[in-house]
Amino acid sequence: MKTYQQIVRLLKKDDLLLDYNVINQEIEIKTITYDSRQVTSQTLFFVKGAAFKQEYLFKAIENGATVIVSEKRYDIKIPQLIVRDVRRAMVHIAHYFYNYPSQDLKMTGITGTKGKTSVVYFLKNIFDTELKKKTAFLSSINSYDGTIEKASELTTPEALELVKSLKNANDAKCEYFTMEVSSQALKYNRSDQIIFDVGAFLNIGTDHISEIEHPDFQDYFNSKLLFSKQCKNFVVNLDICLIDTILESIPDEVNLITVSLVNPEADYYVSDILQTELGYTFSVNHIPYEIQISGLFNVENAAVTIAIANTYGISQKSIQEGLRTARVNGRMEYFISTDKQVKVLVDYAHNELSFEKLFSSCKEGYKDHELILIFGCPGNKAKNRRIELPRVANKYIDVVYLTMEDPGYETVRDISLETQQYLTIKNYIVDNREEAFKTALGNAKKPTLILFTGKGDEKYHKIKDHYVPMISDVEIVNKYLK
């Protein structure tokens, strides 16, 4: 438990406080939140967000809020802390309120346009194998904080949820905490105050460009470049575009660790890559490894994982076993019909870089197959995908089915019609995701590979501002491929 006076001193020290009410008696703070529905007695309430309505504040006070943090003063009777930047103040207060839990955890952060989830799952499985127990992680699919495993709504949650997860992991005596770090988290200070023992930069491509995310690629890239400043050790894939700019951005005091499938001078050089029925075998610095997940890009992800695990001193046995047995539901999941003529790959691929890597790999590996793609674009964000994803599909795919994917406040049909303008190949619009797969399967020639992308094993879609439960792509395939 903290007090109002302690929070005042913290914000003054961090030069975030502009004005406040001088209070003689101690005001104890038991909880902190920005959601008026979660307010109880003795709550510190944050006023934040472009969609904030004053009625939320009145509801918070009615529910028991005793202090607010805001960028402007309101005509209310409870104490107010007026700050320069409510998001930054929220991060500082959260870490202070929960006693800086990240300091007692081995923190690993992964950023990049694609591959973050795969590396988190590879690492989690390696750590679990080494310690013989579940370790804490946070991914765009789900998370585990030592107590609760649940589905994720954001790649990196808001600071209050993030720091509470760190506290729970610390209380549960989890040694490791592995997490994805999104460009939004870096731009909007969600991951501030965390020093990562190891961070990794996987790749960079155009994504998340919209009026509510990043106005242009440079803003997106600049946000990603902030990450190395929060890391003690930093793993970088030398084979990616804009690598010189990335390397130049890394502070001198950060220990740089390099990975490459091309440059034998890298700290971790990958060689002897062979495709197997289920995945790949390969060597890193002459040590053999195996992954049972398709896609050559997952060899790159595994190499970064190996570099991170070695930095922590994990045994080679645990690294080899952890990689070999790692699975991600909905990530490069392979299904085949009983007559072996129709294959399906379910994957979370949802941006230009992931489409390019996935489709080029499938075009090479399934030369005698018709390639069918089922995908959609999200509403209200990342609108560049509506141009970029069709452009990649035109290069590799035979038939496209456009369907729903987190439409938000837009209609599925409007999103699909806008996306369809950029397709030059045979295509159909089927609004319902389950119907889209059923139709594609019914129309498939043989042999065929159906690429079902975007949602993997996620069991919800964002419609307006609600997460609505729905059957996942994995469940759809299992239901109809029989």
N, C-alpha and C positions, 0 to 999 in steps of 0.2 A: 504494500500500500504506500502511496506517495501523498504529498500534500500540495495544495495550491501554491504555497510559498516556495516549496522546492522546485516546482515547475517554473515559477517566475525566475528564480535564480539560474536555472538551466537555460532558459531562452535568452536571458541577459548575457550569459557567458558566451552563447553561440551567436550573439548579435542578431537575433531574430525578432526580438520584442520591440514593438513601437510604442505601445501604451498598455496600461492595465489598471485594474481597480486596487487601491491599497486597502487591504483587509487586516484588521487587528487579530481576530481569532483564527485559529488553524482550521482549514477546510480540508478534510480527508477525501482522497479520490480512490475509489475502489475499482472502477472500470473506465476504459477509454473506448470510444467508438465514433464513427461518422454516420451511423445508421440509426435514425431516431427510433426505429422499431426495436433496437437492442438496448435502448437506454433503460437503466434501473436507477435506484437511489444512489447518490454520490458518484455520478458519472461525469467525466470530462467529455464534452461533445465537440467534435470538429465540424465547422461549417465549410464545406468544400464542394467543388464540382460545378461545371457550367449549367447543369440541370437543377441546381439546388433551388428549392422554393422555401420562402419564409415560413410556410406552414409546417415544414419539417422541424424548424427550430422551436416553434411553439409546442409541437408534439413532444419533442425531446424534453423541454422544460416540464411539461405536464407529466411525463413519465419519470422525472426525478433528476434530470441533469442539474448539476450545481455549479458548473463552470463551462464556458465555451471558449474555443479558440477560433479566431476568424480574422480575415483581412480587413474587415470593416466593423464599425460599432453599430449595435442594434439598440432599440429602445426597450430594454428588458431590465429586470431587477436583479439578475444573478451576475456574479463577477465575469468579466470578459478579458481575455488576453488577445490583444490586437497584434498581429505578426506581419512580417514582410512577405512571407510565402507560407501559406498554410500547409502545403505538401511537405516542404522541408521541415517545418515545425512538427508535423505529424511523425516523420521519421525519427527525429531527435527525441521527441517525447516517448515514442513507442519503445525504443531501445533503452532509454532511461527507466521507464515504468517497469519493464520486464528484466531489468538488471543486466543488460548487454549479453544476452544468451549466446550470440555467435562466437564470443571470445573463448568459450569452453568447448566448441565443436571444431572438427576438422572440416572446414568449409571448401567445397568445390563448386565453381560456377562455370556454366557452359553457355557461350553465345555463338551466334551464326544465323544465317538465313535458313539453313536446313540441317538436319542431323542432330539437333540438340537432344531430342527425346531419346534417340537411339543410344547416344553416348551416356546419358543419365542412366538408362537401363543396363547398359553394359557395366558401368561402374558399380551401380547398386548390386548387381549380381556377383561381381568380384568381391566387393566388401562383405556381402552376406556370406560368401563362400569362405573368405578368410576368417571372419569372426564367428561363423556358424550361428548367426542370428540375423534378423531383419534390421537393416539400417535405414535411416531417415532419408527421404528424397522428395523432390518437388518437380513435377513435369507438367507439360501442357495437357496430359491425359489424366493423370491422377497423382495423389501425393500420400505420403505416410510420415507422420510426425512422432512415431514411437508409441502412439496410442490409437490414433484413428487413421484409417485409409479411406480416401474419398475421391470422387471425380473432381477434376479441376475445371474452373470457368475461365481463368486467365492464365497465360503462360507463366507470368510472375505476378502473384497477387499484390494487392495494395499493401502498403507498409505495415498496417496494423495486423492484418492476417498473417503476413510473412513473419513478422517478429514473434507473434503468438505461436506459430508453428515451431520456430527456433526454440522458444522457451519450453514447449512441450517435449521436443526432442532432447533438450538438455535435461529436463526433469526425468525423462525416461532413460537417462544415461546412454543415449545414442552417441557413439564416438564420431561417426561421420554424418554430414548433411550434404547431399548432392542436389544441385538445382539448376534449372534453366534460368538464364538471365536474358530477358527480352529487351529490345530497343526501347520499348515503352517504359520499362522499369528503369533503364539508364537515363532516359530523357526526363522522366518525371520523378526521379529521386527515390523510387521505391526500394532500391537496394543500397542506398546510401548507408554509411556507418558500418557496413560489413567489409571486413578485410578477408579476402579469399586466400586460403593457403595455396590453392592452385586454381587458375582460371584457364579457359581454352577458347580460342577463336577458330571456328571450324571453316567458315567460308563467308562470302558476301555476294548477294544478288539483289536485284530490285524487288522490293516488296513493301507492304504497309504504307503505301503512299495514298493519302486521302486527307480531306479537310479535318478529320478528327484524329489522325495519327501523325504522319510526317508529311509536310507540304511538298517535299521533293526528295530525291535520292540522297543528295548531299546531307540533308538533315538526318535522314535514316543512318547513313554511314557515320556521320559525326557522333551520333548517339552511341553506336557500337564501339567507336574508338575510345570512348570514355572508360571502357571496362578494365583495361590493363592497369589503370591507375589505382584500382582497388585490389590488386593481386600481388602476392609475394612471388609466385612462380607463374609463368605464362606460357602455355603450349600453343604453337601456331603451325598450321598446315602451310608449308611453303609453296604448295602447288596451286594456290588460289589466286584469283584476280586481285589487283590492287595491293598485293603483298608488300611492296616497297613502302606504301603509305602506312600500312598497318605496322610494319616494323619500326618505322620512324616515330610512331606515336607512343611506343612503349617506353616508359621512364627508365633511366639508366640503372636505378636501384632494383628493378624487377629482373628476376632470373629468367632469361629466355630459353625455351626448350623447343626445338624444331622437329617437324615430322614431314616426310616426303615419300611419295611413290616414284619420284623421278630423280631427285638429287641425292647421290650417295654420301654427300657431305653432311646431310642432316643428322641430328642427334639420334633420330629413330628412322632408319631407312627400311622401306618395305620392298621385298623381292619375292620371287618364286610363287607368284599368285596363280592358283589353279582353281577353276570353277568346279564344284561338286554338284551332286544332285540337289542338295539342300542349301548350299552356300558356297564357301571358299576355304581353301587352305592357303597359307602364306607364311612368310618368315619376316621377322623384324629383328634386325641386327643378328641374323643367322639363328634365331630361336623360332621354332615352329609354333604356329597357332592355327585355330580353326574357328569359324563362325558358321552357324546353321541358319543364316538369314541371307536372302538373295540381294543382289544389287552390288556392283563393284564399289559404289560410294560407301557401302558399309565396311569395306576393308579400310578406307580412310578413317572412318569413325572409330573402328577398332584400334587402329594405330595410335590415334590421339588418346584413346582410353588406356592403352598400354603405357604410354608416356606418363600419364597422370598417375596410374597405379604404381609405377616404379618410383615416382617422386615420393610417394608415401611409404616406400619400402615393402610393398605387398609381395608375398612370395610368388615365384613364377608358376608354381603349381596352382595357386588360387587364381592367378590371372588367366592361365590356359583353360582351367576348368570353368571359370566364370564366363569367359567369352564363348566357350563351346556350348554352354547350356543356356545362354541368355535368350529370352524371348520377350517380344513386345506384342501384346494382343492388338491386332489391327495394323501392325507394321510389317509390310512385306509378307503378309500371310498368304500362303499358297493353297489353293483348292483345285481339285480335279474331278471331273465327272466319271461315272462308273465305266463309260466306254473310252475314257481317256482322250476324248476329242475336244472337250471344252475345259480350258484352264482359267482360273480366276486369281488375280492378285489383288488383295485388299491392302491399301496403304494410305497413310495420312498425307501423302504428297498434295500440296495445295498452292505452291507458288512456282514461278518460272524456273528457278534453279532446280527444284525437286522434280518438276515435270521433265526437264531436259535430261537429267541424270537417269530417271526411271525409264523414260521412253526410249532413249538411245540404247540403254542396256537391254530392254525387251526386244527392240527391233533386231539387235544383233543375235540375241539368244533364241528368238522364235521366228526365224526367217520364213518358214513355210506356213505361218499362222496369220489369219486375219486379226488385226488389232482393233478392239472395240474399247472405247473410253467412256466412262460415266463420271461426270463431274459437275460441280456448280461453283458459283462465286458468292462470297458473303455480301450481305447488305450493309450499306452505309460506311464501309471501310475497304481499304486495299483495292480501290477501284481500278488500278492499273492492271490487276489480274484479268479483267474482262477483255483486255487487249492482248496481254502477254500469253495467257494460257492457250487461247485459240491459236496464236502464232506458233507455239511449240507443237500443239496437236497437229496442225497442218503439215508439219515436217515428217511425222512418224505414224500417225493414226489413220485407219481406214474409215471408221464410222464413229461418230460422237453422239452421246445422249446427254443433253443438258438438263439438270435437275436442281433440286433444292439443296442449299448448304447455308444454314444460319442466315436467313434473309433479313433479320432485324426488322426495321420499319419499312423496308421495301417489299414489293411483291415478288414472288419467285418468277412469275412470268415476265415481269419487266426486266429483271436481272438477266434472265435467259435470252430475251430478245436483244438486249444490248450486247451480250456476249456473242450471240449468233452472227452479228454483223461482220465479225472478224474471222469466221470460219469459212474456208474455201473447200472443205471436204463434206461428204455426206453427213447430215446431222438431223437430229430430232429433238423436240422439246417435250419432256414428260415431267410434269411438276412434282409428282410424288416419287420419292427416292426408291421405295420398294417397287413401285410399278415400273420405274425406269429400268431396274435390273431385270425384272421379270420379262419386260418387252425385249430388252437386249438379248437375253438368253434365248427367248423364243425365235428371234430373227437371226441368231448366230449361224454362220456357215461353219463348216468343219474342215480342218482344225482351226480353233479360235482361242485367242487369249483376251479375256475381258479384264480391263484395268478399272477397278472400282476405287476411286480416289477421294481424299478429302476428310473423311470422318472416321475411318478405321473402326474401332470398337466403341466409339463414343455413343452414348445412349440418350442424347438430347440434341435439340437444335435451338438456337437462339431466335425467337420470334418476338418482335418488338423488344421489350426489355426483360423478357422472361425466358428461362431455360426450360423448354418443353420436352418431356420424356418421349423418346421414339425408339423404334427398333434399330439396332446398329447395323452397319454394313456387313459385319461378320455374321450376325444372326440372319440377315437377309440371304446371304449366300448359302449358309447351312440349310435354310428353309427350302430354297428352290433348286439348288444344284443337284439334289438327289434324283 
